[in-house]
Amino acid sequence: MEASSTPRVTCAYLNMYVGRNVMIVGKVNTLRGEEAIIDADGNITIHLNRDSHLTPGNGVQVIGKVNPDLSVKTLSTLDLGNSVDYTLANKVVEIAHQHQDLFIYPAEHKPQGF
């Protein structure tokens, strides 16, 4: 099995990951049918799947694929409730991108021991 990473991102980093899977933590601002707008240091349109059960005002973790228009097609969602520390979540993203060698590796890279 090949190792790959699902980098944590905010709105500012989406353009770096078009066509790739990412993880986003943000606040659900609005729900409209099969779409949600979340605030992850900027608004992101999320295309939901049938298993997505989000609540406006709650935090959410989204794993999904970044589309060319910088919206995200959901693979999975996790409702995080209403007590999320978004400042901390954004700081984790910043640190992960400052130290990519520790957090993000390409799909073709296999960690030692695997």
N, CA, C and O atoms as CSV, one atom per row, in Angstrom:
chain,resi,resn,atom,element,x,y,z
A,1,MET,N,N,0.837,-1.174,0.000
A,1,MET,CA,C,0.000,0.000,0.000
A,1,MET,C,C,0.883,1.239,0.000
A,1,MET,O,O,1.848,1.327,0.760
A,2,GLU,N,N,0.548,2.189,-0.853
A,2,GLU,CA,C,1.323,3.420,-0.914
A,2,GLU,C,C,0.848,4.387,0.156
A,2,GLU,O,O,-0.351,4.528,0.398
A,3,ALA,N,N,1.793,5.042,0.786
A,3,ALA,CA,C,1.460,6.047,1.791
A,3,ALA,C,C,1.140,7.360,1.102
A,3,ALA,O,O,1.740,7.701,0.083
A,4,SER,N,N,0.213,8.077,1.651
A,4,SER,CA,C,-0.086,9.414,1.155
A,4,SER,C,C,-0.577,10.233,2.336
A,4,SER,O,O,-0.923,9.684,3.382
A,5,SER,N,N,-0.605,11.525,2.169
A,5,SER,CA,C,-1.063,12.388,3.249
A,5,SER,C,C,-2.313,13.135,2.810
A,5,SER,O,O,-2.569,13.322,1.620
A,6,THR,N,N,-3.067,13.545,3.787
A,6,THR,CA,C,-4.217,14.410,3.563
A,6,THR,C,C,-3.897,15.698,4.300
A,6,THR,O,O,-4.222,15.841,5.478
A,7,PRO,N,N,-3.255,16.644,3.604
A,7,PRO,CA,C,-2.802,17.855,4.287
A,7,PRO,C,C,-3.958,18.678,4.851
A,7,PRO,O,O,-5.028,18.778,4.251
A,8,ARG,N,N,-3.712,19.252,6.002
A,8,ARG,CA,C,-4.659,20.194,6.600
A,8,ARG,C,C,-4.496,21.530,5.882
A,8,ARG,O,O,-3.379,22.005,5.676
A,9,VAL,N,N,-5.624,22.129,5.505
A,9,VAL,CA,C,-5.576,23.406,4.796
A,9,VAL,C,C,-6.651,24.350,5.317
A,9,VAL,O,O,-7.604,23.947,5.984
A,10,THR,N,N,-6.459,25.611,4.988
A,10,THR,CA,C,-7.485,26.638,5.148
A,10,THR,C,C,-7.779,27.163,3.751
A,10,THR,O,O,-7.207,26.689,2.769
A,11,CYS,N,N,-8.653,28.123,3.667
A,11,CYS,CA,C,-9.029,28.701,2.378
A,11,CYS,C,C,-7.811,29.174,1.588
A,11,CYS,O,O,-7.758,28.998,0.370
A,12,ALA,N,N,-6.848,29.762,2.257
A,12,ALA,CA,C,-5.673,30.335,1.591
A,12,ALA,C,C,-4.821,29.293,0.872
A,12,ALA,O,O,-4.084,29.647,-0.048
A,13,TYR,N,N,-4.895,28.036,1.255
A,13,TYR,CA,C,-4.041,26.998,0.684
A,13,TYR,C,C,-4.738,26.134,-0.373
A,13,TYR,O,O,-4.090,25.285,-0.984
A,14,LEU,N,N,-6.020,26.326,-0.598
A,14,LEU,CA,C,-6.758,25.456,-1.518
A,14,LEU,C,C,-6.143,25.398,-2.914
A,14,LEU,O,O,-6.072,24.328,-3.518
A,15,ASN,N,N,-5.699,26.548,-3.427
A,15,ASN,CA,C,-5.166,26.576,-4.799
A,15,ASN,C,C,-3.926,25.712,-4.964
A,15,ASN,O,O,-3.583,25.361,-6.093
A,16,MET,N,N,-3.241,25.356,-3.881
A,16,MET,CA,C,-2.057,24.504,-3.953
A,16,MET,C,C,-2.414,23.023,-4.063
A,16,MET,O,O,-1.544,22.197,-4.340
A,17,TYR,N,N,-3.685,22.679,-3.849
A,17,TYR,CA,C,-4.075,21.273,-3.750
A,17,TYR,C,C,-5.214,20.883,-4.690
A,17,TYR,O,O,-5.949,19.940,-4.399
A,18,VAL,N,N,-5.372,21.581,-5.798
A,18,VAL,CA,C,-6.424,21.244,-6.762
A,18,VAL,C,C,-6.218,19.805,-7.229
A,18,VAL,O,O,-5.121,19.419,-7.631
A,19,GLY,N,N,-7.290,19.024,-7.170
A,19,GLY,CA,C,-7.237,17.630,-7.593
A,19,GLY,C,C,-6.764,16.680,-6.506
A,19,GLY,O,O,-6.673,15.475,-6.740
A,20,ARG,N,N,-6.459,17.202,-5.315
A,20,ARG,CA,C,-5.965,16.355,-4.217
A,20,ARG,C,C,-6.939,16.367,-3.048
A,20,ARG,O,O,-7.766,17.268,-2.911
A,21,ASN,N,N,-6.821,15.358,-2.223
A,21,ASN,CA,C,-7.617,15.301,-1.003
A,21,ASN,C,C,-6.972,16.152,0.077
A,21,ASN,O,O,-5.750,16.175,0.222
A,22,VAL,N,N,-7.811,16.851,0.834
A,22,VAL,CA,C,-7.351,17.712,1.924
A,22,VAL,C,C,-8.265,17.536,3.132
A,22,VAL,O,O,-9.350,16.963,3.031
A,23,MET,N,N,-7.807,18.041,4.276
A,23,MET,CA,C,-8.610,18.078,5.494
A,23,MET,C,C,-8.779,19.534,5.902
A,23,MET,O,O,-7.813,20.295,5.949
A,24,ILE,N,N,-10.013,19.909,6.195
A,24,ILE,CA,C,-10.337,21.292,6.547
A,24,ILE,C,C,-11.148,21.302,7.833
A,24,ILE,O,O,-12.081,20.513,7.988
A,25,VAL,N,N,-10.801,22.184,8.747
A,25,VAL,CA,C,-11.616,22.427,9.940
A,25,VAL,C,C,-12.145,23.845,9.818
A,25,VAL,O,O,-11.376,24.792,9.648
A,26,GLY,N,N,-13.466,23.988,9.906
A,26,GLY,CA,C,-14.076,25.305,9.786
A,26,GLY,C,C,-15.435,25.355,10.449
A,26,GLY,O,O,-15.928,24.354,10.969
A,27,LYS,N,N,-16.028,26.524,10.423
A,27,LYS,CA,C,-17.347,26.748,11.016
A,27,LYS,C,C,-18.400,26.754,9.920
A,27,LYS,O,O,-18.239,27.433,8.906
A,28,VAL,N,N,-19.466,26.011,10.114
A,28,VAL,CA,C,-20.553,25.956,9.133
A,28,VAL,C,C,-21.320,27.274,9.198
A,28,VAL,O,O,-21.944,27.598,10.208
A,29,ASN,N,N,-21.261,28.030,8.091
A,29,ASN,CA,C,-21.999,29.292,8.025
A,29,ASN,C,C,-23.404,29.084,7.489
A,29,ASN,O,O,-24.376,29.522,8.105
A,30,THR,N,N,-23.519,28.416,6.341
A,30,THR,CA,C,-24.836,28.211,5.734
A,30,THR,C,C,-24.922,26.824,5.107
A,30,THR,O,O,-23.923,26.244,4.681
A,31,LEU,N,N,-26.154,26.314,5.066
A,31,LEU,CA,C,-26.463,25.068,4.363
A,31,LEU,C,C,-27.513,25.392,3.312
A,31,LEU,O,O,-28.519,26.039,3.602
A,32,ARG,N,N,-27.266,24.932,2.073
A,32,ARG,CA,C,-28.215,25.143,0.974
A,32,ARG,C,C,-28.294,23.848,0.187
A,32,ARG,O,O,-27.469,23.603,-0.694
A,33,GLY,N,N,-29.279,23.020,0.497
A,33,GLY,CA,C,-29.426,21.757,-0.214
A,33,GLY,C,C,-28.210,20.875,-0.015
A,33,GLY,O,O,-27.907,20.467,1.106
A,34,GLU,N,N,-27.515,20.581,-1.101
A,34,GLU,CA,C,-26.339,19.709,-1.056
A,34,GLU,C,C,-25.033,20.489,-0.997
A,34,GLU,O,O,-23.972,19.952,-1.315
A,35,GLU,N,N,-25.105,21.765,-0.590
A,35,GLU,CA,C,-23.910,22.596,-0.447
A,35,GLU,C,C,-23.890,23.256,0.930
A,35,GLU,O,O,-24.928,23.541,1.528
A,36,ALA,N,N,-22.692,23.481,1.399
A,36,ALA,CA,C,-22.493,24.241,2.634
A,36,ALA,C,C,-21.395,25.258,2.386
A,36,ALA,O,O,-20.498,25.035,1.573
A,37,ILE,N,N,-21.471,26.356,3.080
A,37,ILE,CA,C,-20.386,27.346,3.089
A,37,ILE,C,C,-19.787,27.279,4.480
A,37,ILE,O,O,-20.478,27.498,5.475
A,38,ILE,N,N,-18.483,26.972,4.546
A,38,ILE,CA,C,-17.804,26.965,5.838
A,38,ILE,C,C,-16.741,28.049,5.844
A,38,ILE,O,O,-16.192,28.418,4.806
A,39,ASP,N,N,-16.468,28.546,7.036
A,39,ASP,CA,C,-15.416,29.544,7.218
A,39,ASP,C,C,-14.196,28.839,7.784
A,39,ASP,O,O,-14.192,28.412,8.939
A,40,ALA,N,N,-13.168,28.720,6.967
A,40,ALA,CA,C,-11.885,28.157,7.387
A,40,ALA,C,C,-10.833,29.195,7.036
A,40,ALA,O,O,-10.051,29.013,6.103
A,41,ASP,N,N,-10.822,30.276,7.787
A,41,ASP,CA,C,-9.957,31.427,7.515
A,41,ASP,C,C,-10.273,31.995,6.130
A,41,ASP,O,O,-9.384,32.449,5.409
A,42,GLY,N,N,-11.550,31.960,5.780
A,42,GLY,CA,C,-12.092,32.372,4.480
A,42,GLY,C,C,-13.200,31.401,4.107
A,42,GLY,O,O,-13.194,30.256,4.561
A,43,ASN,N,N,-14.142,31.834,3.294
A,43,ASN,CA,C,-15.276,30.981,2.939
A,43,ASN,C,C,-14.910,29.939,1.886
A,43,ASN,O,O,-14.222,30.234,0.909
A,44,ILE,N,N,-15.387,28.712,2.109
A,44,ILE,CA,C,-15.170,27.597,1.189
A,44,ILE,C,C,-16.513,26.944,0.932
A,44,ILE,O,O,-17.263,26.662,1.866
A,45,THR,N,N,-16.821,26.699,-0.349
A,45,THR,CA,C,-18.024,25.958,-0.713
A,45,THR,C,C,-17.728,24.475,-0.651
A,45,THR,O,O,-16.765,23.996,-1.249
A,46,ILE,N,N,-18.567,23.747,0.081
A,46,ILE,CA,C,-18.412,22.312,0.256
A,46,ILE,C,C,-19.594,21.626,-0.415
A,46,ILE,O,O,-20.745,21.943,-0.115
A,47,HIS,N,N,-19.322,20.688,-1.322
A,47,HIS,CA,C,-20.363,19.878,-1.959
A,47,HIS,C,C,-20.538,18.627,-1.107
A,47,HIS,O,O,-19.660,17.767,-1.049
A,48,LEU,N,N,-21.690,18.545,-0.447
A,48,LEU,CA,C,-21.942,17.499,0.541
A,48,LEU,C,C,-22.358,16.177,-0.102
A,48,LEU,O,O,-22.822,16.140,-1.242
A,49,ASN,N,N,-22.182,15.092,0.658
A,49,ASN,CA,C,-22.697,13.796,0.237
A,49,ASN,C,C,-23.851,13.408,1.157
A,49,ASN,O,O,-24.181,14.150,2.082
A,50,ARG,N,N,-24.460,12.264,0.912
A,50,ARG,CA,C,-25.630,11.838,1.691
A,50,ARG,C,C,-25.319,11.630,3.168
A,50,ARG,O,O,-26.207,11.751,4.012
A,51,ASP,N,N,-24.080,11.320,3.480
A,51,ASP,CA,C,-23.702,11.041,4.861
A,51,ASP,C,C,-23.353,12.294,5.652
A,51,ASP,O,O,-23.037,12.208,6.839
A,52,SER,N,N,-23.407,13.447,5.013
A,52,SER,CA,C,-23.050,14.707,5.683
A,52,SER,C,C,-24.244,15.227,6.470
A,52,SER,O,O,-25.308,15.480,5.905
A,53,HIS,N,N,-24.062,15.382,7.770
A,53,HIS,CA,C,-25.109,15.916,8.643
A,53,HIS,C,C,-24.492,17.055,9.448
A,53,HIS,O,O,-23.914,16.845,10.515
A,54,LEU,N,N,-24.629,18.269,8.910
A,54,LEU,CA,C,-23.996,19.438,9.514
A,54,LEU,C,C,-25.035,20.336,10.159
A,54,LEU,O,O,-26.213,20.302,9.803
A,55,THR,N,N,-24.584,21.141,11.116
A,55,THR,CA,C,-25.443,22.087,11.812
A,55,THR,C,C,-24.830,23.475,11.678
A,55,THR,O,O,-23.665,23.673,12.022
A,56,PRO,N,N,-25.613,24.450,11.177
A,56,PRO,CA,C,-25.092,25.815,11.089
A,56,PRO,C,C,-24.599,26.300,12.452
A,56,PRO,O,O,-25.262,26.107,13.471
A,57,GLY,N,N,-23.435,26.926,12.451
A,57,GLY,CA,C,-22.838,27.435,13.674
A,57,GLY,C,C,-21.874,26.464,14.331
A,57,GLY,O,O,-21.055,26.874,15.154
A,58,ASN,N,N,-21.954,25.189,13.987
A,58,ASN,CA,C,-21.042,24.197,14.548
A,58,ASN,C,C,-19.764,24.108,13.735
A,58,ASN,O,O,-19.710,24.527,12.579
A,59,GLY,N,N,-18.743,23.557,14.360
A,59,GLY,CA,C,-17.514,23.273,13.651
A,59,GLY,C,C,-17.656,21.980,12.871
A,59,GLY,O,O,-18.479,21.126,13.200
A,60,VAL,N,N,-16.848,21.847,11.840
A,60,VAL,CA,C,-16.873,20.635,11.023
A,60,VAL,C,C,-15.462,20.318,10.554
A,60,VAL,O,O,-14.673,21.217,10.262
A,61,GLN,N,N,-15.161,19.040,10.486
A,61,GLN,CA,C,-13.938,18.585,9.820
A,61,GLN,C,C,-14.383,17.955,8.509
A,61,GLN,O,O,-15.205,17.038,8.500
A,62,VAL,N,N,-13.842,18.444,7.413
A,62,VAL,CA,C,-14.177,17.937,6.083
A,62,VAL,C,C,-12.927,17.313,5.475
A,62,VAL,O,O,-11.856,17.919,5.475
A,63,ILE,N,N,-13.076,16.115,4.967
A,63,ILE,CA,C,-12.048,15.521,4.123
A,63,ILE,C,C,-12.676,15.434,2.749
A,63,ILE,O,O,-13.750,14.858,2.574
A,64,GLY,N,N,-11.984,16.020,1.764
A,64,GLY,CA,C,-12.548,16.053,0.428
A,64,GLY,C,C,-11.523,16.437,-0.616
A,64,GLY,O,O,-10.378,16.767,-0.310
A,65,LYS,N,N,-11.972,16.383,-1.862
A,65,LYS,CA,C,-11.114,16.670,-3.010
A,65,LYS,C,C,-11.359,18.099,-3.487
A,65,LYS,O,O,-12.502,18.522,-3.660
A,66,VAL,N,N,-10.264,18.838,-3.699
A,66,VAL,CA,C,-10.353,20.233,-4.133
A,66,VAL,C,C,-10.624,20.272,-5.639
A,66,VAL,O,O,-9.876,19.705,-6.436
A,67,ASN,N,N,-11.710,20.954,-6.008
A,67,ASN,CA,C,-12.081,21.132,-7.412
A,67,ASN,C,C,-11.345,22.322,-8.018
A,67,ASN,O,O,-10.836,23.170,-7.286
A,68,PRO,N,N,-11.282,22.395,-9.362
A,68,PRO,CA,C,-10.606,23.532,-10.009
A,68,PRO,C,C,-11.159,24.905,-9.613
A,68,PRO,O,O,-10.425,25.893,-9.636
A,69,ASP,N,N,-12.450,24.978,-9.250
A,69,ASP,CA,C,-13.028,26.256,-8.826
A,69,ASP,C,C,-12.801,26.530,-7.335
A,69,ASP,O,O,-13.358,27.476,-6.778
A,70,LEU,N,N,-11.973,25.687,-6.693
A,70,LEU,CA,C,-11.596,25.771,-5.282
A,70,LEU,C,C,-12.726,25.437,-4.314
A,70,LEU,O,O,-12.633,25.725,-3.121
A,71,SER,N,N,-13.789,24.829,-4.829
A,71,SER,CA,C,-14.781,24.227,-3.941
A,71,SER,C,C,-14.249,22.839,-3.577
A,71,SER,O,O,-13.259,22.382,-4.147
A,72,VAL,N,N,-14.899,22.183,-2.643
A,72,VAL,CA,C,-14.422,20.886,-2.176
A,72,VAL,C,C,-15.553,19.866,-2.246
A,72,VAL,O,O,-16.646,20.102,-1.731
A,73,LYS,N,N,-15.280,18.730,-2.888
A,73,LYS,CA,C,-16.230,17.621,-2.954
A,73,LYS,C,C,-15.980,16.711,-1.753
A,73,LYS,O,O,-14.894,16.151,-1.607
A,74,THR,N,N,-16.978,16.570,-0.907
A,74,THR,CA,C,-16.849,15.850,0.348
A,74,THR,C,C,-16.640,14.360,0.168
A,74,THR,O,O,-17.339,13.708,-0.608
A,75,LEU,N,N,-15.670,13.831,0.891
A,75,LEU,CA,C,-15.519,12.389,1.055
A,75,LEU,C,C,-16.084,11.988,2.416
A,75,LEU,O,O,-16.759,10.966,2.535
A,76,SER,N,N,-15.803,12.805,3.455
A,76,SER,CA,C,-16.373,12.562,4.777
A,76,SER,C,C,-16.443,13.865,5.550
A,76,SER,O,O,-15.668,14.791,5.311
A,77,THR,N,N,-17.384,13.921,6.478
A,77,THR,CA,C,-17.510,15.073,7.368
A,77,THR,C,C,-17.673,14.577,8.799
A,77,THR,O,O,-18.157,13.472,9.044
A,78,LEU,N,N,-17.261,15.416,9.727
A,78,LEU,CA,C,-17.404,15.123,11.145
A,78,LEU,C,C,-17.837,16.400,11.848
A,78,LEU,O,O,-17.102,17.388,11.855
A,79,ASP,N,N,-19.038,16.386,12.445
A,79,ASP,CA,C,-19.523,17.531,13.196
A,79,ASP,C,C,-18.711,17.638,14.481
A,79,ASP,O,O,-18.637,16.676,15.246
A,80,LEU,N,N,-18.102,18.796,14.725
A,80,LEU,CA,C,-17.236,19.001,15.883
A,80,LEU,C,C,-17.915,19.754,17.022
A,80,LEU,O,O,-17.280,20.046,18.035
A,81,GLY,N,N,-19.187,20.066,16.867
A,81,GLY,CA,C,-19.901,20.789,17.915
A,81,GLY,C,C,-19.651,22.280,17.854
A,81,GLY,O,O,-19.166,22.802,16.850
A,82,ASN,N,N,-19.988,22.965,18.946
A,82,ASN,CA,C,-19.920,24.433,18.928
A,82,ASN,C,C,-18.803,25.014,19.782
A,82,ASN,O,O,-18.816,26.211,20.067
A,83,SER,N,N,-17.838,24.202,20.200
A,83,SER,CA,C,-16.759,24.741,21.036
A,83,SER,C,C,-15.386,24.499,20.408
A,83,SER,O,O,-14.449,24.086,21.093
A,84,VAL,N,N,-15.274,24.753,19.126
A,84,VAL,CA,C,-14.021,24.547,18.402
A,84,VAL,C,C,-13.133,25.780,18.556
A,84,VAL,O,O,-13.612,26.911,18.469
A,85,ASP,N,N,-11.859,25.562,18.780
A,85,ASP,CA,C,-10.889,26.649,18.835
A,85,ASP,C,C,-10.322,26.836,17.422
A,85,ASP,O,O,-9.351,26.180,17.047
A,86,TYR,N,N,-10.931,27.731,16.648
A,86,TYR,CA,C,-10.538,27.929,15.252
A,86,TYR,C,C,-9.151,28.548,15.138
A,86,TYR,O,O,-8.437,28.298,14.168
A,87,THR,N,N,-8.768,29.351,16.118
A,87,THR,CA,C,-7.421,29.928,16.107
A,87,THR,C,C,-6.388,28.813,16.190
A,87,THR,O,O,-5.390,28.835,15.469
A,88,LEU,N,N,-6.618,27.847,17.057
A,88,LEU,CA,C,-5.711,26.705,17.183
A,88,LEU,C,C,-5.707,25.862,15.908
A,88,LEU,O,O,-4.645,25.453,15.438
A,89,ALA,N,N,-6.884,25.602,15.350
A,89,ALA,CA,C,-6.975,24.812,14.116
A,89,ALA,C,C,-6.195,25.480,12.985
A,89,ALA,O,O,-5.498,24.802,12.231
A,90,ASN,N,N,-6.307,26.799,12.861
A,90,ASN,CA,C,-5.580,27.530,11.818
A,90,ASN,C,C,-4.074,27.523,12.080
A,90,ASN,O,O,-3.279,27.469,11.142
A,91,LYS,N,N,-3.687,27.578,13.346
A,91,LYS,CA,C,-2.265,27.539,13.696
A,91,LYS,C,C,-1.655,26.184,13.329
A,91,LYS,O,O,-0.515,26.126,12.868
A,92,VAL,N,N,-2.397,25.105,13.525
A,92,VAL,CA,C,-1.920,23.771,13.133
A,92,VAL,C,C,-1.655,23.733,11.630
A,92,VAL,O,O,-0.655,23.166,11.191
A,93,VAL,N,N,-2.540,24.330,10.845
A,93,VAL,CA,C,-2.351,24.391,9.384
A,93,VAL,C,C,-1.072,25.147,9.052
A,93,VAL,O,O,-0.276,24.691,8.232
A,94,GLU,N,N,-0.873,26.295,9.680
A,94,GLU,CA,C,0.319,27.101,9.414
A,94,GLU,C,C,1.600,26.336,9.755
A,94,GLU,O,O,2.555,26.342,8.978
A,95,ILE,N,N,1.617,25.685,10.904
A,95,ILE,CA,C,2.801,24.926,11.314
A,95,ILE,C,C,3.044,23.752,10.364
A,95,ILE,O,O,4.186,23.470,10.002
A,96,ALA,N,N,1.981,23.076,9.967
A,96,ALA,CA,C,2.127,21.947,9.032
A,96,ALA,C,C,2.722,22.392,7.706
A,96,ALA,O,O,3.498,21.654,7.099
A,97,HIS,N,N,2.373,23.589,7.248
A,97,HIS,CA,C,2.919,24.071,5.982
A,97,HIS,C,C,4.333,24.642,6.142
A,97,HIS,O,O,5.101,24.659,5.180
A,98,GLN,N,N,4.675,25.097,7.321
A,98,GLN,CA,C,6.042,25.558,7.576
A,98,GLN,C,C,7.005,24.383,7.689
A,98,GLN,O,O,8.195,24.524,7.408
A,99,HIS,N,N,6.499,23.239,8.095
A,99,HIS,CA,C,7.323,22.042,8.307
A,99,HIS,C,C,6.754,20.872,7.509
A,99,HIS,O,O,6.443,19.819,8.066
A,100,GLN,N,N,6.624,21.069,6.200
A,100,GLN,CA,C,6.004,20.063,5.351
A,100,GLN,C,C,6.722,18.723,5.389
A,100,GLN,O,O,6.090,17.678,5.229
A,101,ASP,N,N,8.022,18.740,5.596
A,101,ASP,CA,C,8.762,17.486,5.636
A,101,ASP,C,C,8.303,16.598,6.796
A,101,ASP,O,O,8.507,15.385,6.750
A,102,LEU,N,N,7.695,17.170,7.821
A,102,LEU,CA,C,7.195,16.387,8.940
A,102,LEU,C,C,5.738,15.970,8.778
A,102,LEU,O,O,5.316,14.958,9.338
A,103,PHE,N,N,4.964,16.745,8.012
A,103,PHE,CA,C,3.529,16.526,7.963
A,103,PHE,C,C,2.984,16.086,6.615
A,103,PHE,O,O,1.973,15.384,6.565
A,104,ILE,N,N,3.626,16.479,5.522
A,104,ILE,CA,C,3.075,16.231,4.196
A,104,ILE,C,C,4.127,15.554,3.344
A,104,ILE,O,O,5.262,16.022,3.260
A,105,TYR,N,N,3.762,14.478,2.726
A,105,TYR,CA,C,4.678,13.831,1.797
A,105,TYR,C,C,3.895,13.366,0.586
A,105,TYR,O,O,2.711,13.047,0.694
A,106,PRO,N,N,4.543,13.324,-0.563
A,106,PRO,CA,C,3.845,12.932,-1.794
A,106,PRO,C,C,3.420,11.480,-1.750
A,106,PRO,O,O,3.978,10.689,-0.989
A,107,ALA,N,N,2.433,11.121,-2.563
A,107,ALA,CA,C,1.898,9.767,-2.593
A,107,ALA,C,C,2.945,8.735,-2.940
A,107,ALA,O,O,2.864,7.594,-2.486
A,108,GLU,N,N,3.939,9.119,-3.748
A,108,GLU,CA,C,4.952,8.141,-4.160
A,108,GLU,C,C,6.020,7.904,-3.089
A,108,GLU,O,O,6.833,6.989,-3.225
A,109,HIS,N,N,6.030,8.708,-2.036
A,109,HIS,CA,C,7.001,8.551,-0.955
A,109,HIS,C,C,6.478,7.518,0.040
A,109,HIS,O,O,5.324,7.598,0.462
A,110,LYS,N,N,7.290,6.576,0.408
A,110,LYS,CA,C,6.910,5.571,1.395
A,110,LYS,C,C,7.721,5.785,2.657
A,110,LYS,O,O,8.951,5.782,2.598
A,111,PRO,N,N,7.072,5.970,3.799
A,111,PRO,CA,C,7.813,6.122,5.048
A,111,PRO,C,C,8.626,4.873,5.338
A,111,PRO,O,O,8.236,3.771,4.952
A,112,GLN,N,N,9.744,5.038,6.012
A,112,GLN,CA,C,10.579,3.900,6.361
A,112,GLN,C,C,9.802,2.978,7.278
A,112,GLN,O,O,9.034,3.422,8.131
A,113,GLY,N,N,10.017,1.685,7.085
A,113,GLY,CA,C,9.347,0.707,7.903
A,113,GLY,C,C,8.058,0.179,7.288
A,113,GLY,O,O,7.432,-0.719,7.851
A,114,PHE,N,N,7.652,0.722,6.144
A,114,PHE,CA,C,6.429,0.248,5.490
A,114,PHE,C,C,6.772,-0.528,4.251
A,114,PHE,O,O,5.876,-1.012,3.558
